Amino acid sequence: MEFGDVDAEFRQLVAETLGTSEFLNTELLGGDDPVLVVEEVDRGD
């Protein structure tokens, strides 16, 4: 997920909100063009 020109606080809010899911892992990668990596987690239930 690419954010474009948004505040760092918004990026962090999105990352934290998605990170509360049991089915997703998130990682916010910084740099000049921040990207949020979202991966589905297979819990194997």
N, C-alpha and C positions, 0 to 999 in steps of 0.2 A: 504494500500500500504506500503510495507516494503522497506526500502532503502538500507540496508546493509551498506557497508563501503564507504560513499560519504561525501563530505564536507557539513557542515551545511548551507552554502550559497546556494548550489544546492537544498537542501531540502526546504529551504525557497522560492526559486524561483519557484519550482514546486507548492508549496502550494499557493503562491500568484497568479500564472498564472491560476490554476484551480479555484481559488476563485473568479476570475473575471467573471465567467460564471453565467448567470441568473438561471441556472438549477442545480447548485451544491453548497453544503455547504462543507467547508473543515475545518479540525481542525488538527493541527500538534501537536502530543503528543511526548514529549521529553522522556528522560531517556536513559538507556544504549543502547536500540534498538529502535530508533525513528520510529514512524509509522504515516502516514498521513491517517486520516479517511475522506473518501469522501462519501457524501450522496446526492442522487438525491432529488431535491426539486420539489414538485408538486405545481405549481402555480395556478392550477385550472382554467385556462383560458377557 
